[in-house]
Amino acid sequence: MSKLVTIYGGSGFVGRYIARRMAKAGWRVRVAVRRPNEAIFVKPYGVVGQVEPVLCNIRDDTSVRAVMSGADAVVNCVGILAESGKNQFEAVQAEGAARVARIAAEEGVTALVQLSAIGADAGSASEYARTKAAGEAAVLEHMPQAVILRPSIVFGAEDQFFNRFASMARFGPVLPVVGAETRFQPVYVDDVAKAAELALTGKAAPGIYELGGPDVASFRALMEQMLKVIHRRRLVLNVPFFAARIMAFGFDMLQTLSLGLFTNGMITRDQVRNLANDNVVSDGARGFAELGITPTSMASVLPEYLWRFRPSGQYDAIKDSAKNLRT
């Protein structure tokens, strides 16, 4: 019988790519999510019955254990960028990661991959970064042989980074950003999934890997590159951190006072704290080179999914050609 992997958050942005790779490798894949009915799209990744979405709440021991039963390997991709309701940083990224690792050790799971993030730091001013670090520490405490992947900003067709700003660029002459000079090292989502696959199949040594793509650029430069891809001219305007903190405070308070009826999808105070720090691979850190992976460039991928934000969408190139014919 083929091996079984349980992927917590397996229908999310990175999780679905890991699920697809593991299915292609011949594994049975159990996709553990809060809303299985919304994760049906993962089933065609394999043959009938090979990939199955199942109900799981990472904040509950019984739920986590039930979907891990019989698994040979486990991946934890669950994480949040902003708090909402019961999904708090501590509960999801620290306690949730610890729960998965502890139960994996108790169940005799042989391989565990924890998806963390560059910038995870127990001493950080950001609760997101602190709880990522706490989750890593708990994973290594219970599963010392685990592999922890720390990607920079992840890009791909379903990302919430380039897609979000490309959508914003359709309206108005200005594209505001917080931390315009903060540096990032964007990494292609399937490269992260390949790293996870190597870890799950025993082809990567245990430990922490920081994953960054071949391009290191400031937030401003990334937005300018994105604007070239979508054929739009916009002024990339840096929002000073003091102004960003005021705006974020207002949005956070509105979410609190509305008792969750309003969800802060703009920017939070914790995100402002994160944007004050570079998000690049540390000197001397293990990464793609040690995994034998050549990272994919942004230039080779961004046009494949950002074309829909061009003024004429898929017909933009045709219209340009037509202009040349008229002259």
C-alpha positions as CSV (number, residue, x, y, z in Angstrom):
1,M,0.0,0.0,0.0
2,S,1.3,3.5,-0.9
3,K,2.3,5.8,2.0
4,L,0.0,8.4,3.5
5,V,0.8,12.0,4.2
6,T,-1.5,14.3,6.2
7,I,-1.2,18.0,5.2
8,Y,-2.7,20.5,7.6
9,G,-3.8,23.5,5.6
10,G,-3.4,21.4,2.5
11,S,-5.9,23.4,0.4
12,G,-4.1,26.7,1.1
13,F,-1.7,28.5,-1.3
14,V,1.4,26.5,-0.5
15,G,-0.4,23.4,0.8
16,R,-2.2,22.6,-2.5
17,Y,1.1,22.5,-4.4
18,I,2.6,20.1,-1.8
19,A,-0.5,18.0,-2.1
20,R,-0.2,17.9,-5.9
21,R,3.5,16.9,-5.7
22,M,2.9,14.2,-3.2
23,A,0.0,12.7,-5.2
24,K,2.2,12.7,-8.3
25,A,4.9,10.9,-6.3
26,G,2.3,8.1,-5.6
27,W,1.4,8.9,-2.0
28,R,-2.1,9.0,-0.6
29,V,-2.8,12.5,0.5
30,R,-5.1,13.6,3.4
31,V,-5.9,17.3,3.2
32,A,-6.9,18.5,6.7
33,V,-8.9,21.7,6.5
34,R,-11.6,23.6,8.4
35,R,-14.0,23.5,5.4
36,P,-13.7,20.3,3.4
37,N,-16.5,21.3,1.0
38,E,-14.4,24.2,-0.1
39,A,-11.4,22.0,-0.7
40,I,-12.9,19.6,-3.2
41,F,-10.7,21.0,-6.0
42,V,-7.7,19.0,-4.6
43,K,-9.3,15.6,-5.4
44,P,-8.3,15.7,-9.1
45,Y,-4.6,16.0,-8.1
46,G,-4.6,12.1,-8.0
47,V,-6.7,9.1,-9.0
48,V,-10.1,8.5,-7.5
49,G,-9.7,8.3,-3.7
50,Q,-6.0,9.2,-3.6
51,V,-6.4,12.8,-2.4
52,E,-9.2,13.4,0.2
53,P,-10.1,16.6,2.0
54,V,-11.0,16.0,5.7
55,L,-12.4,18.1,8.5
56,C,-9.9,19.3,11.1
57,N,-9.5,22.1,13.6
58,I,-5.8,22.6,14.4
59,R,-6.8,24.1,17.8
60,D,-8.3,20.7,19.0
61,D,-6.2,17.7,20.0
62,T,-8.9,15.1,19.1
63,S,-9.4,16.6,15.7
64,V,-5.7,16.8,14.9
65,R,-5.1,13.2,16.1
66,A,-8.0,11.8,14.1
67,V,-6.8,13.0,10.7
68,M,-3.2,11.9,11.5
69,S,-4.2,8.3,12.2
70,G,-2.1,6.0,10.1
71,A,-0.1,8.7,8.5
72,D,3.6,8.1,7.6
73,A,4.4,11.8,7.2
74,V,2.9,15.1,8.2
75,V,3.1,18.7,6.9
76,N,1.8,21.7,8.8
77,C,1.1,24.6,6.5
78,V,-1.4,26.4,8.8
79,G,-0.6,30.0,9.4
80,I,-2.4,33.4,9.5
81,L,-1.3,36.9,8.5
82,A,-3.8,38.7,10.7
83,E,-5.9,37.7,13.7
84,S,-9.6,37.2,13.6
85,G,-12.0,35.7,16.1
86,K,-10.5,32.5,17.6
87,N,-7.7,32.4,15.0
88,Q,-5.1,34.2,17.1
89,F,-1.3,34.0,16.4
90,E,-0.6,32.2,19.6
91,A,-3.4,29.6,19.2
92,V,-2.6,28.9,15.5
93,Q,1.1,29.4,14.9
94,A,2.5,28.4,18.3
95,E,0.0,26.1,20.1
96,G,-1.2,24.6,16.8
97,A,2.3,23.8,15.6
98,A,3.2,22.3,19.0
99,R,0.0,20.2,18.9
100,V,0.7,18.8,15.5
101,A,4.4,17.9,16.4
102,R,3.5,16.4,19.8
103,I,0.8,14.2,18.4
104,A,3.0,13.2,15.4
105,A,5.6,12.0,17.9
106,E,3.0,10.1,19.9
107,E,1.6,8.5,16.7
108,G,5.1,7.4,15.5
109,V,5.1,9.6,12.4
110,T,8.5,9.3,10.7
111,A,8.7,12.7,8.8
112,L,7.4,16.1,9.7
113,V,7.6,19.4,7.7
114,Q,6.8,22.7,9.3
115,L,6.1,25.7,7.1
116,S,7.4,28.7,8.9
117,A,8.7,32.1,7.5
118,I,11.9,34.1,7.1
119,G,12.0,36.5,10.0
120,A,10.8,34.0,12.6
121,D,12.3,35.4,15.8
122,A,11.5,34.9,19.5
123,G,12.7,38.4,20.2
124,S,10.8,40.1,17.4
125,A,8.5,43.1,17.9
126,S,6.0,41.3,15.7
127,E,3.7,38.7,17.2
128,Y,3.5,37.0,13.8
129,A,7.3,36.5,13.9
130,R,7.4,35.6,17.6
131,T,4.7,32.9,17.3
132,K,6.4,31.5,14.1
133,A,9.6,31.1,16.2
134,A,7.6,29.5,19.1
135,G,6.1,27.1,16.7
136,E,9.5,26.1,15.4
137,A,10.9,25.6,18.9
138,A,7.9,23.3,19.8
139,V,8.3,21.3,16.6
140,L,12.0,20.6,17.2
141,E,11.3,19.8,20.9
142,H,8.8,17.0,20.0
143,M,10.3,16.1,16.6
144,P,14.0,16.8,16.5
145,Q,14.3,15.2,13.0
146,A,11.7,17.6,11.5
147,V,12.4,19.8,8.5
148,I,11.4,23.5,8.9
149,L,11.0,25.6,5.8
150,R,11.3,29.4,6.1
151,P,10.2,31.0,2.8
152,S,10.3,34.7,1.9
153,I,7.3,36.2,0.2
154,V,5.8,33.3,-1.9
155,F,4.5,34.1,-5.4
156,G,2.4,32.1,-7.8
157,A,-1.0,32.1,-9.5
158,E,-3.0,32.1,-6.3
159,D,-0.8,34.5,-4.3
160,Q,-2.1,37.3,-2.1
161,F,0.9,39.6,-2.8
162,F,1.3,40.4,-6.5
163,N,-2.3,39.6,-7.2
164,R,-3.4,42.1,-4.5
165,F,-1.3,45.0,-5.6
166,A,-1.9,44.3,-9.3
167,S,-5.6,44.6,-8.5
168,M,-5.1,47.8,-6.6
169,A,-3.1,49.2,-9.6
170,R,-6.2,49.2,-11.8
171,F,-7.7,52.1,-9.9
172,G,-6.1,55.6,-9.6
173,P,-2.6,56.9,-10.6
174,V,-0.9,56.0,-7.3
175,L,0.0,52.7,-5.7
176,P,0.7,53.2,-2.0
177,V,3.1,50.8,-0.1
178,V,4.4,50.6,3.4
179,G,8.1,50.0,3.7
180,A,9.1,50.8,0.1
181,E,12.8,50.2,0.8
182,T,12.3,46.9,2.7
183,R,14.0,44.1,0.8
184,F,12.3,40.8,-0.2
185,Q,13.5,37.6,-1.9
186,P,10.3,36.3,-3.5
187,V,10.2,32.5,-3.9
188,Y,8.1,30.5,-6.3
189,V,5.4,28.4,-4.6
190,D,6.2,25.2,-6.4
191,D,9.9,25.5,-5.4
192,V,8.7,25.5,-1.8
193,A,6.5,22.5,-2.5
194,K,9.5,20.7,-4.1
195,A,11.6,21.3,-0.9
196,A,8.7,19.9,1.2
197,E,8.6,16.8,-1.1
198,L,12.3,16.2,-0.7
199,A,11.9,16.4,3.1
200,L,8.9,14.1,3.2
201,T,10.7,11.5,1.0
202,G,13.8,11.5,3.1
203,K,16.0,13.4,0.6
204,A,16.6,16.4,2.8
205,A,18.6,16.5,6.1
206,P,16.7,17.6,9.2
207,G,16.9,21.2,10.3
208,I,15.9,24.7,9.1
209,Y,16.1,25.9,5.5
210,E,15.6,29.5,4.5
211,L,14.1,29.7,1.0
212,G,14.5,32.7,-1.2
213,G,14.4,33.1,-5.0
214,P,17.2,34.3,-7.2
215,D,16.0,38.0,-7.1
216,V,16.5,40.3,-4.1
217,A,14.6,43.6,-4.5
218,S,13.0,46.4,-2.5
219,F,9.2,46.5,-2.1
220,R,9.3,49.5,-4.5
221,A,11.3,47.6,-7.1
222,L,8.9,44.6,-6.9
223,M,5.9,46.8,-7.5
224,E,7.7,48.5,-10.4
225,Q,8.4,45.1,-11.9
226,M,4.8,44.1,-11.4
227,L,3.6,47.3,-13.1
228,K,5.7,46.5,-16.2
229,V,4.1,43.1,-16.4
230,I,0.6,44.5,-16.3
231,H,1.4,47.4,-18.6
232,R,0.4,50.1,-16.3
233,R,2.1,53.4,-15.2
234,R,1.6,54.2,-11.6
235,L,3.5,56.2,-9.0
236,V,4.7,53.9,-6.3
237,L,4.2,56.0,-3.2
238,N,5.9,55.1,0.1
239,V,3.6,55.5,3.2
240,P,5.9,56.5,6.1
241,F,5.9,54.1,9.0
242,F,4.4,56.6,11.4
243,A,1.5,57.2,9.1
244,A,1.1,53.4,8.5
245,R,1.0,52.8,12.3
246,I,-1.8,55.3,12.7
247,M,-3.9,53.8,9.8
248,A,-3.3,50.3,11.0
249,F,-4.4,51.3,14.6
250,G,-7.6,52.7,13.2
251,F,-8.4,49.5,11.2
252,D,-7.5,47.3,14.1
253,M,-9.8,49.3,16.4
254,L,-12.6,49.2,13.9
255,Q,-12.3,45.4,13.8
256,T,-12.3,45.2,17.6
257,L,-15.2,47.6,18.2
258,S,-17.3,45.9,15.5
259,L,-16.9,42.6,17.3
260,G,-15.5,41.1,14.2
261,L,-18.2,42.3,11.8
262,F,-15.5,44.3,10.1
263,T,-12.3,42.3,9.2
264,N,-9.1,44.3,8.8
265,G,-8.1,43.2,5.3
266,M,-6.1,46.4,4.7
267,I,-3.1,46.5,7.1
268,T,-2.6,45.6,10.7
269,R,-0.2,47.1,13.3
270,D,1.6,43.7,13.4
271,Q,2.1,43.8,9.6
272,V,3.6,47.3,9.9
273,R,6.1,46.0,12.4
274,N,7.0,43.1,10.0
275,L,7.4,45.5,7.1
276,A,10.1,47.4,9.0
277,N,12.5,44.4,8.6
278,D,14.1,42.9,5.4
279,N,12.7,39.5,4.4
280,V,15.8,37.8,2.8
281,V,17.8,34.7,3.4
282,S,20.3,35.1,6.2
283,D,24.0,34.8,5.6
284,G,25.2,31.2,6.1
285,A,21.6,29.7,6.2
286,R,20.9,26.5,4.5
287,G,18.6,26.9,1.5
288,F,17.8,25.7,-2.0
289,A,21.5,25.0,-2.8
290,E,21.7,22.4,-0.1
291,L,18.5,20.8,-1.4
292,G,19.7,20.7,-5.0
293,I,17.0,23.0,-6.2
294,T,17.5,25.9,-8.7
295,P,14.9,28.6,-7.7
296,T,12.6,30.0,-10.3
297,S,12.8,33.7,-11.2
298,M,9.8,36.0,-11.0
299,A,10.3,37.1,-14.7
300,S,9.5,33.6,-15.9
301,V,6.3,33.3,-13.9
302,L,4.6,36.6,-13.2
303,P,3.4,37.1,-16.8
304,E,1.6,33.7,-16.7
305,Y,-0.9,34.9,-14.2
306,L,-0.8,38.7,-14.0
307,W,-1.9,39.3,-17.6
308,R,-5.5,39.5,-16.4
309,F,-4.7,42.9,-14.8
310,R,-3.5,44.5,-18.0
311,P,-5.8,47.2,-19.5
312,S,-7.1,44.8,-22.1
313,G,-6.3,41.5,-20.4
314,Q,-5.3,38.7,-22.7
315,Y,-5.8,41.0,-25.7
316,D,-3.3,43.6,-24.6
317,A,-0.5,42.2,-26.7
318,I,-2.8,41.9,-29.8
319,K,-3.8,45.5,-29.5
320,D,-0.2,46.6,-29.3
321,S,0.5,44.7,-32.5
322,A,-2.5,46.3,-34.2
323,K,-1.2,49.7,-33.3
324,N,2.0,48.9,-35.2
325,L,0.1,47.7,-38.2
326,R,-1.8,51.0,-38.4
327,T,1.4,53.0,-38.4
